[in-house]
Amino acid sequence: MTGKVTAQLSLSFGTDDLDGTIDDTTRIYSMAGAEEQNPAMTTAEICRLIREAGFEPIERDSLYNRI
């Protein structure tokens, strides 16, 4: 996941998946150069960020069907 402010801003430029389906997050974050090796946000925090940016959070499965 990108930084919180960047994630919110990216929604205005077409980003439609802030978290995705990632299995080995530690490796991915490490490869991306993250200082914090296990960053985490709750579902409620992610939804709050999306709402504050003026969008509606929708949880979807790996085929992008609404859950």
PDB file of N, CA, C and O in Angstrom:
ATOM      1  N   MET A   1       0.830  -1.177   0.000  1.00  0.00           N
ATOM      2  CA  MET A   1       0.000   0.000   0.000  1.00  0.00           C
ATOM      3  C   MET A   1       0.880   1.247   0.000  1.00  0.00           C
ATOM      4  O   MET A   1       1.930   1.268   0.643  1.00  0.00           O
ATOM      5  N   THR A   2       0.462   2.265  -0.706  1.00  0.00           N
ATOM      6  CA  THR A   2       1.194   3.525  -0.718  1.00  0.00           C
ATOM      7  C   THR A   2       0.906   4.285   0.564  1.00  0.00           C
ATOM      8  O   THR A   2       0.148   3.812   1.412  1.00  0.00           O
ATOM      9  N   GLY A   3       1.501   5.451   0.711  1.00  0.00           N
ATOM     10  CA  GLY A   3       1.187   6.283   1.863  1.00  0.00           C
ATOM     11  C   GLY A   3      -0.283   6.663   1.857  1.00  0.00           C
ATOM     12  O   GLY A   3      -0.930   6.658   0.809  1.00  0.00           O
ATOM     13  N   LYS A   4      -0.806   6.991   3.025  1.00  0.00           N
ATOM     14  CA  LYS A   4      -2.242   7.267   3.152  1.00  0.00           C
ATOM     15  C   LYS A   4      -2.693   8.445   2.297  1.00  0.00           C
ATOM     16  O   LYS A   4      -3.696   8.345   1.591  1.00  0.00           O
ATOM     17  N   VAL A   5      -1.973   9.547   2.349  1.00  0.00           N
ATOM     18  CA  VAL A   5      -2.356  10.725   1.564  1.00  0.00           C
ATOM     19  C   VAL A   5      -2.239  10.431   0.072  1.00  0.00           C
ATOM     20  O   VAL A   5      -3.109  10.818  -0.709  1.00  0.00           O
ATOM     21  N   THR A   6      -1.175   9.752  -0.324  1.00  0.00           N
ATOM     22  CA  THR A   6      -0.995   9.393  -1.732  1.00  0.00           C
ATOM     23  C   THR A   6      -2.100   8.450  -2.189  1.00  0.00           C
ATOM     24  O   THR A   6      -2.595   8.568  -3.310  1.00  0.00           O
ATOM     25  N   ALA A   7      -2.488   7.522  -1.331  1.00  0.00           N
ATOM     26  CA  ALA A   7      -3.571   6.595  -1.669  1.00  0.00           C
ATOM     27  C   ALA A   7      -4.869   7.360  -1.905  1.00  0.00           C
ATOM     28  O   ALA A   7      -5.586   7.085  -2.867  1.00  0.00           O
ATOM     29  N   GLN A   8      -5.172   8.320  -1.028  1.00  0.00           N
ATOM     30  CA  GLN A   8      -6.385   9.117  -1.212  1.00  0.00           C
ATOM     31  C   GLN A   8      -6.322   9.915  -2.511  1.00  0.00           C
ATOM     32  O   GLN A   8      -7.289   9.936  -3.272  1.00  0.00           O
ATOM     33  N   LEU A   9      -5.217  10.557  -2.764  1.00  0.00           N
ATOM     34  CA  LEU A   9      -5.054  11.351  -3.980  1.00  0.00           C
ATOM     35  C   LEU A   9      -5.162  10.481  -5.225  1.00  0.00           C
ATOM     36  O   LEU A   9      -5.737  10.899  -6.230  1.00  0.00           O
ATOM     37  N   SER A  10      -4.616   9.283  -5.162  1.00  0.00           N
ATOM     38  CA  SER A  10      -4.624   8.401  -6.333  1.00  0.00           C
ATOM     39  C   SER A  10      -6.033   8.009  -6.761  1.00  0.00           C
ATOM     40  O   SER A  10      -6.255   7.677  -7.925  1.00  0.00           O
ATOM     41  N   LEU A  11      -6.992   8.042  -5.828  1.00  0.00           N
ATOM     42  CA  LEU A  11      -8.377   7.728  -6.188  1.00  0.00           C
ATOM     43  C   LEU A  11      -8.913   8.714  -7.222  1.00  0.00           C
ATOM     44  O   LEU A  11      -9.723   8.344  -8.072  1.00  0.00           O
ATOM     45  N   SER A  12      -8.467   9.957  -7.151  1.00  0.00           N
ATOM     46  CA  SER A  12      -8.912  10.977  -8.107  1.00  0.00           C
ATOM     47  C   SER A  12      -8.291  10.799  -9.487  1.00  0.00           C
ATOM     48  O   SER A  12      -8.717  11.436 -10.450  1.00  0.00           O
ATOM     49  N   PHE A  13      -7.295   9.942  -9.581  1.00  0.00           N
ATOM     50  CA  PHE A  13      -6.616   9.704 -10.854  1.00  0.00           C
ATOM     51  C   PHE A  13      -6.865   8.302 -11.392  1.00  0.00           C
ATOM     52  O   PHE A  13      -6.127   7.820 -12.251  1.00  0.00           O
ATOM     53  N   GLY A  14      -7.923   7.639 -10.877  1.00  0.00           N
ATOM     54  CA  GLY A  14      -8.328   6.360 -11.450  1.00  0.00           C
ATOM     55  C   GLY A  14      -7.986   5.117 -10.664  1.00  0.00           C
ATOM     56  O   GLY A  14      -8.386   4.023 -11.062  1.00  0.00           O
ATOM     57  N   THR A  15      -7.262   5.236  -9.562  1.00  0.00           N
ATOM     58  CA  THR A  15      -6.989   4.047  -8.756  1.00  0.00           C
ATOM     59  C   THR A  15      -8.309   3.486  -8.260  1.00  0.00           C
ATOM     60  O   THR A  15      -9.159   4.230  -7.770  1.00  0.00           O
ATOM     61  N   ASP A  16      -8.486   2.180  -8.385  1.00  0.00           N
ATOM     62  CA  ASP A  16      -9.735   1.588  -7.913  1.00  0.00           C
ATOM     63  C   ASP A  16      -9.508   0.381  -7.004  1.00  0.00           C
ATOM     64  O   ASP A  16     -10.442  -0.374  -6.737  1.00  0.00           O
ATOM     65  N   ASP A  17      -8.292   0.195  -6.534  1.00  0.00           N
ATOM     66  CA  ASP A  17      -8.001  -0.934  -5.650  1.00  0.00           C
ATOM     67  C   ASP A  17      -6.854  -0.532  -4.726  1.00  0.00           C
ATOM     68  O   ASP A  17      -5.690  -0.566  -5.125  1.00  0.00           O
ATOM     69  N   LEU A  18      -7.183  -0.154  -3.493  1.00  0.00           N
ATOM     70  CA  LEU A  18      -6.146   0.313  -2.579  1.00  0.00           C
ATOM     71  C   LEU A  18      -5.382  -0.808  -1.895  1.00  0.00           C
ATOM     72  O   LEU A  18      -4.240  -0.603  -1.485  1.00  0.00           O
ATOM     73  N   ASP A  19      -5.970  -1.971  -1.760  1.00  0.00           N
ATOM     74  CA  ASP A  19      -5.296  -3.022  -1.003  1.00  0.00           C
ATOM     75  C   ASP A  19      -5.004  -4.255  -1.835  1.00  0.00           C
ATOM     76  O   ASP A  19      -3.892  -4.780  -1.764  1.00  0.00           O
ATOM     77  N   GLY A  20      -5.943  -4.734  -2.610  1.00  0.00           N
ATOM     78  CA  GLY A  20      -5.704  -5.876  -3.485  1.00  0.00           C
ATOM     79  C   GLY A  20      -5.620  -7.208  -2.758  1.00  0.00           C
ATOM     80  O   GLY A  20      -5.846  -7.290  -1.551  1.00  0.00           O
ATOM     81  N   THR A  21      -5.297  -8.232  -3.499  1.00  0.00           N
ATOM     82  CA  THR A  21      -5.148  -9.568  -2.930  1.00  0.00           C
ATOM     83  C   THR A  21      -3.680  -9.936  -2.983  1.00  0.00           C
ATOM     84  O   THR A  21      -3.168 -10.364  -4.017  1.00  0.00           O
ATOM     85  N   ILE A  22      -3.015  -9.764  -1.864  1.00  0.00           N
ATOM     86  CA  ILE A  22      -1.580 -10.006  -1.787  1.00  0.00           C
ATOM     87  C   ILE A  22      -1.326 -11.032  -0.698  1.00  0.00           C
ATOM     88  O   ILE A  22      -1.804 -10.883   0.426  1.00  0.00           O
ATOM     89  N   ASP A  23      -0.569 -12.082  -1.033  1.00  0.00           N
ATOM     90  CA  ASP A  23      -0.299 -13.142  -0.065  1.00  0.00           C
ATOM     91  C   ASP A  23       0.968 -12.898   0.731  1.00  0.00           C
ATOM     92  O   ASP A  23       0.943 -13.013   1.957  1.00  0.00           O
ATOM     93  N   ASP A  24       2.063 -12.568   0.090  1.00  0.00           N
ATOM     94  CA  ASP A  24       3.345 -12.428   0.766  1.00  0.00           C
ATOM     95  C   ASP A  24       3.701 -10.951   0.875  1.00  0.00           C
ATOM     96  O   ASP A  24       4.631 -10.478   0.222  1.00  0.00           O
ATOM     97  N   THR A  25       2.948 -10.221   1.713  1.00  0.00           N
ATOM     98  CA  THR A  25       3.110  -8.772   1.776  1.00  0.00           C
ATOM     99  C   THR A  25       4.483  -8.346   2.261  1.00  0.00           C
ATOM    100  O   THR A  25       5.027  -7.354   1.776  1.00  0.00           O
ATOM    101  N   THR A  26       5.048  -9.074   3.203  1.00  0.00           N
ATOM    102  CA  THR A  26       6.354  -8.677   3.727  1.00  0.00           C
ATOM    103  C   THR A  26       7.384  -8.603   2.608  1.00  0.00           C
ATOM    104  O   THR A  26       8.142  -7.637   2.524  1.00  0.00           O
ATOM    105  N   ARG A  27       7.414  -9.596   1.768  1.00  0.00           N
ATOM    106  CA  ARG A  27       8.368  -9.622   0.656  1.00  0.00           C
ATOM    107  C   ARG A  27       8.102  -8.473  -0.313  1.00  0.00           C
ATOM    108  O   ARG A  27       9.034  -7.807  -0.763  1.00  0.00           O
ATOM    109  N   ILE A  28       6.846  -8.245  -0.630  1.00  0.00           N
ATOM    110  CA  ILE A  28       6.494  -7.191  -1.584  1.00  0.00           C
ATOM    111  C   ILE A  28       6.884  -5.820  -1.037  1.00  0.00           C
ATOM    112  O   ILE A  28       7.478  -5.016  -1.756  1.00  0.00           O
ATOM    113  N   TYR A  29       6.560  -5.545   0.218  1.00  0.00           N
ATOM    114  CA  TYR A  29       6.913  -4.251   0.802  1.00  0.00           C
ATOM    115  C   TYR A  29       8.420  -4.076   0.863  1.00  0.00           C
ATOM    116  O   TYR A  29       8.938  -2.996   0.580  1.00  0.00           O
ATOM    117  N   SER A  30       9.119  -5.134   1.231  1.00  0.00           N
ATOM    118  CA  SER A  30      10.577  -5.087   1.314  1.00  0.00           C
ATOM    119  C   SER A  30      11.183  -4.798  -0.056  1.00  0.00           C
ATOM    120  O   SER A  30      12.087  -3.973  -0.183  1.00  0.00           O
ATOM    121  N   MET A  31      10.672  -5.490  -1.088  1.00  0.00           N
ATOM    122  CA  MET A  31      11.178  -5.297  -2.449  1.00  0.00           C
ATOM    123  C   MET A  31      10.912  -3.872  -2.933  1.00  0.00           C
ATOM    124  O   MET A  31      11.673  -3.332  -3.735  1.00  0.00           O
ATOM    125  N   ALA A  32       9.825  -3.264  -2.439  1.00  0.00           N
ATOM    126  CA  ALA A  32       9.477  -1.904  -2.850  1.00  0.00           C
ATOM    127  C   ALA A  32      10.255  -0.851  -2.071  1.00  0.00           C
ATOM    128  O   ALA A  32      10.135   0.343  -2.343  1.00  0.00           O
ATOM    129  N   GLY A  33      11.056  -1.296  -1.098  1.00  0.00           N
ATOM    130  CA  GLY A  33      11.883  -0.371  -0.339  1.00  0.00           C
ATOM    131  C   GLY A  33      11.213   0.238   0.875  1.00  0.00           C
ATOM    132  O   GLY A  33      11.684   1.249   1.396  1.00  0.00           O
ATOM    133  N   ALA A  34      10.114  -0.361   1.341  1.00  0.00           N
ATOM    134  CA  ALA A  34       9.411   0.175   2.502  1.00  0.00           C
ATOM    135  C   ALA A  34      10.265   0.064   3.756  1.00  0.00           C
ATOM    136  O   ALA A  34      10.915  -0.954   3.995  1.00  0.00           O
ATOM    137  N   GLU A  35      10.252   1.132   4.555  1.00  0.00           N
ATOM    138  CA  GLU A  35      10.980   1.093   5.823  1.00  0.00           C
ATOM    139  C   GLU A  35      10.247   0.212   6.819  1.00  0.00           C
ATOM    140  O   GLU A  35      10.876  -0.558   7.545  1.00  0.00           O
ATOM    141  N   GLU A  36       8.918   0.316   6.864  1.00  0.00           N
ATOM    142  CA  GLU A  36       8.117  -0.522   7.752  1.00  0.00           C
ATOM    143  C   GLU A  36       7.812  -1.811   6.997  1.00  0.00           C
ATOM    144  O   GLU A  36       7.152  -1.780   5.958  1.00  0.00           O
ATOM    145  N   GLN A  37       8.279  -2.925   7.504  1.00  0.00           N
ATOM    146  CA  GLN A  37       8.186  -4.181   6.765  1.00  0.00           C
ATOM    147  C   GLN A  37       6.832  -4.871   6.867  1.00  0.00           C
ATOM    148  O   GLN A  37       6.574  -5.805   6.108  1.00  0.00           O
ATOM    149  N   ASN A  38       5.973  -4.454   7.760  1.00  0.00           N
ATOM    150  CA  ASN A  38       4.655  -5.074   7.858  1.00  0.00           C
ATOM    151  C   ASN A  38       3.599  -4.002   8.116  1.00  0.00           C
ATOM    152  O   ASN A  38       2.917  -4.038   9.140  1.00  0.00           O
ATOM    153  N   PRO A  39       3.458  -3.051   7.193  1.00  0.00           N
ATOM    154  CA  PRO A  39       2.458  -2.004   7.390  1.00  0.00           C
ATOM    155  C   PRO A  39       1.058  -2.593   7.350  1.00  0.00           C
ATOM    156  O   PRO A  39       0.790  -3.518   6.583  1.00  0.00           O
ATOM    157  N   ALA A  40       0.173  -2.063   8.171  1.00  0.00           N
ATOM    158  CA  ALA A  40      -1.178  -2.615   8.213  1.00  0.00           C
ATOM    159  C   ALA A  40      -2.191  -1.527   8.531  1.00  0.00           C
ATOM    160  O   ALA A  40      -1.905  -0.593   9.281  1.00  0.00           O
ATOM    161  N   MET A  41      -3.366  -1.659   7.957  1.00  0.00           N
ATOM    162  CA  MET A  41      -4.504  -0.809   8.273  1.00  0.00           C
ATOM    163  C   MET A  41      -5.704  -1.721   8.409  1.00  0.00           C
ATOM    164  O   MET A  41      -5.790  -2.750   7.739  1.00  0.00           O
ATOM    165  N   THR A  42      -6.623  -1.348   9.269  1.00  0.00           N
ATOM    166  CA  THR A  42      -7.845  -2.125   9.397  1.00  0.00           C
ATOM    167  C   THR A  42      -8.763  -1.794   8.222  1.00  0.00           C
ATOM    168  O   THR A  42      -8.574  -0.795   7.530  1.00  0.00           O
ATOM    169  N   THR A  43      -9.748  -2.643   8.016  1.00  0.00           N
ATOM    170  CA  THR A  43     -10.739  -2.384   6.970  1.00  0.00           C
ATOM    171  C   THR A  43     -11.432  -1.054   7.236  1.00  0.00           C
ATOM    172  O   THR A  43     -11.682  -0.287   6.307  1.00  0.00           O
ATOM    173  N   ALA A  44     -11.742  -0.781   8.494  1.00  0.00           N
ATOM    174  CA  ALA A  44     -12.411   0.478   8.848  1.00  0.00           C
ATOM    175  C   ALA A  44     -11.543   1.684   8.492  1.00  0.00           C
ATOM    176  O   ALA A  44     -12.058   2.693   8.012  1.00  0.00           O
ATOM    177  N   GLU A  45     -10.238   1.591   8.722  1.00  0.00           N
ATOM    178  CA  GLU A  45      -9.332   2.696   8.384  1.00  0.00           C
ATOM    179  C   GLU A  45      -9.272   2.922   6.878  1.00  0.00           C
ATOM    180  O   GLU A  45      -9.277   4.065   6.421  1.00  0.00           O
ATOM    181  N   ILE A  46      -9.216   1.845   6.109  1.00  0.00           N
ATOM    182  CA  ILE A  46      -9.195   1.970   4.648  1.00  0.00           C
ATOM    183  C   ILE A  46     -10.492   2.605   4.160  1.00  0.00           C
ATOM    184  O   ILE A  46     -10.468   3.486   3.301  1.00  0.00           O
ATOM    185  N   CYS A  47     -11.629   2.159   4.706  1.00  0.00           N
ATOM    186  CA  CYS A  47     -12.923   2.724   4.309  1.00  0.00           C
ATOM    187  C   CYS A  47     -13.000   4.204   4.652  1.00  0.00           C
ATOM    188  O   CYS A  47     -13.528   4.995   3.869  1.00  0.00           O
ATOM    189  N   ARG A  48     -12.477   4.589   5.822  1.00  0.00           N
ATOM    190  CA  ARG A  48     -12.474   5.997   6.223  1.00  0.00           C
ATOM    191  C   ARG A  48     -11.663   6.840   5.244  1.00  0.00           C
ATOM    192  O   ARG A  48     -12.099   7.922   4.849  1.00  0.00           O
ATOM    193  N   LEU A  49     -10.488   6.353   4.851  1.00  0.00           N
ATOM    194  CA  LEU A  49      -9.659   7.084   3.887  1.00  0.00           C
ATOM    195  C   LEU A  49     -10.401   7.288   2.574  1.00  0.00           C
ATOM    196  O   LEU A  49     -10.359   8.370   1.988  1.00  0.00           O
ATOM    197  N   ILE A  50     -11.075   6.247   2.119  1.00  0.00           N
ATOM    198  CA  ILE A  50     -11.811   6.319   0.852  1.00  0.00           C
ATOM    199  C   ILE A  50     -12.950   7.325   0.958  1.00  0.00           C
ATOM    200  O   ILE A  50     -13.137   8.150   0.063  1.00  0.00           O
ATOM    201  N   ARG A  51     -13.717   7.260   2.055  1.00  0.00           N
ATOM    202  CA  ARG A  51     -14.833   8.199   2.243  1.00  0.00           C
ATOM    203  C   ARG A  51     -14.339   9.639   2.348  1.00  0.00           C
ATOM    204  O   ARG A  51     -14.937  10.547   1.770  1.00  0.00           O
ATOM    205  N   GLU A  52     -13.241   9.850   3.088  1.00  0.00           N
ATOM    206  CA  GLU A  52     -12.691  11.204   3.227  1.00  0.00           C
ATOM    207  C   GLU A  52     -12.244  11.775   1.885  1.00  0.00           C
ATOM    208  O   GLU A  52     -12.211  12.992   1.706  1.00  0.00           O
ATOM    209  N   ALA A  53     -11.902  10.902   0.949  1.00  0.00           N
ATOM    210  CA  ALA A  53     -11.495  11.349  -0.385  1.00  0.00           C
ATOM    211  C   ALA A  53     -12.707  11.576  -1.291  1.00  0.00           C
ATOM    212  O   ALA A  53     -12.558  11.993  -2.439  1.00  0.00           O
ATOM    213  N   GLY A  54     -13.916  11.297  -0.766  1.00  0.00           N
ATOM    214  CA  GLY A  54     -15.133  11.545  -1.534  1.00  0.00           C
ATOM    215  C   GLY A  54     -15.619  10.372  -2.359  1.00  0.00           C
ATOM    216  O   GLY A  54     -16.389  10.550  -3.303  1.00  0.00           O
ATOM    217  N   PHE A  55     -15.176   9.171  -2.012  1.00  0.00           N
ATOM    218  CA  PHE A  55     -15.569   7.985  -2.769  1.00  0.00           C
ATOM    219  C   PHE A  55     -16.258   6.971  -1.866  1.00  0.00           C
ATOM    220  O   PHE A  55     -16.191   7.070  -0.641  1.00  0.00           O
ATOM    221  N   GLU A  56     -16.920   5.999  -2.480  1.00  0.00           N
ATOM    222  CA  GLU A  56     -17.620   4.947  -1.748  1.00  0.00           C
ATOM    223  C   GLU A  56     -16.768   3.678  -1.723  1.00  0.00           C
ATOM    224  O   GLU A  56     -16.433   3.140  -2.779  1.00  0.00           O
ATOM    225  N   PRO A  57     -16.419   3.200  -0.541  1.00  0.00           N
ATOM    226  CA  PRO A  57     -15.646   1.951  -0.479  1.00  0.00           C
ATOM    227  C   PRO A  57     -16.537   0.754  -0.787  1.00  0.00           C
ATOM    228  O   PRO A  57     -17.645   0.645  -0.262  1.00  0.00           O
ATOM    229  N   ILE A  58     -16.055  -0.133  -1.628  1.00  0.00           N
ATOM    230  CA  ILE A  58     -16.787  -1.354  -1.973  1.00  0.00           C
ATOM    231  C   ILE A  58     -15.810  -2.516  -1.884  1.00  0.00           C
ATOM    232  O   ILE A  58     -14.777  -2.523  -2.553  1.00  0.00           O
ATOM    233  N   GLU A  59     -16.146  -3.503  -1.049  1.00  0.00           N
ATOM    234  CA  GLU A  59     -15.297  -4.687  -0.950  1.00  0.00           C
ATOM    235  C   GLU A  59     -15.653  -5.641  -2.080  1.00  0.00           C
ATOM    236  O   GLU A  59     -16.827  -5.890  -2.354  1.00  0.00           O
ATOM    237  N   ARG A  60     -14.624  -6.172  -2.732  1.00  0.00           N
ATOM    238  CA  ARG A  60     -14.826  -7.076  -3.862  1.00  0.00           C
ATOM    239  C   ARG A  60     -13.966  -8.318  -3.702  1.00  0.00           C
ATOM    240  O   ARG A  60     -12.972  -8.312  -2.976  1.00  0.00           O
ATOM    241  N   ASP A  61     -14.362  -9.389  -4.392  1.00  0.00           N
ATOM    242  CA  ASP A  61     -13.554 -10.605  -4.378  1.00  0.00           C
ATOM    243  C   ASP A  61     -12.488 -10.510  -5.469  1.00  0.00           C
ATOM    244  O   ASP A  61     -12.368  -9.479  -6.131  1.00  0.00           O
ATOM    245  N   SER A  62     -11.720 -11.572  -5.659  1.00  0.00           N
ATOM    246  CA  SER A  62     -10.613 -11.522  -6.625  1.00  0.00           C
ATOM    247  C   SER A  62     -11.081 -11.427  -8.073  1.00  0.00           C
ATOM    248  O   SER A  62     -10.270 -11.175  -8.965  1.00  0.00           O
ATOM    249  N   LEU A  63     -12.378 -11.624  -8.322  1.00  0.00           N
ATOM    250  CA  LEU A  63     -12.942 -11.444  -9.665  1.00  0.00           C
ATOM    251  C   LEU A  63     -13.668 -10.099  -9.779  1.00  0.00           C
ATOM    252  O   LEU A  63     -14.356  -9.841 -10.766  1.00  0.00           O
ATOM    253  N   TYR A  64     -13.509  -9.253  -8.770  1.00  0.00           N
ATOM    254  CA  TYR A  64     -14.098  -7.918  -8.689  1.00  0.00           C
ATOM    255  C   TYR A  64     -15.619  -7.920  -8.574  1.00  0.00           C
ATOM    256  O   TYR A  64     -16.266  -6.938  -8.938  1.00  0.00           O
ATOM    257  N   ASN A  65     -16.193  -9.005  -8.076  1.00  0.00           N
ATOM    258  CA  ASN A  65     -17.620  -9.034  -7.753  1.00  0.00           C
ATOM    259  C   ASN A  65     -17.804  -8.394  -6.383  1.00  0.00           C
ATOM    260  O   ASN A  65     -16.968  -8.565  -5.496  1.00  0.00           O
ATOM    261  N   ARG A  66     -18.904  -7.653  -6.210  1.00  0.00           N
ATOM    262  CA  ARG A  66     -19.193  -7.068  -4.897  1.00  0.00           C
ATOM    263  C   ARG A  66     -19.394  -8.175  -3.868  1.00  0.00           C
ATOM    264  O   ARG A  66     -19.991  -9.214  -4.149  1.00  0.00           O
ATOM    265  N   ILE A  67     -18.880  -7.921  -2.677  1.00  0.00           N
ATOM    266  CA  ILE A  67     -19.087  -8.883  -1.582  1.00  0.00           C
ATOM    267  C   ILE A  67     -20.149  -8.326  -0.656  1.00  0.00           C
ATOM    268  O   ILE A  67     -20.493  -8.960   0.341  1.00  0.00           O
TER     269      ILE A  67
END
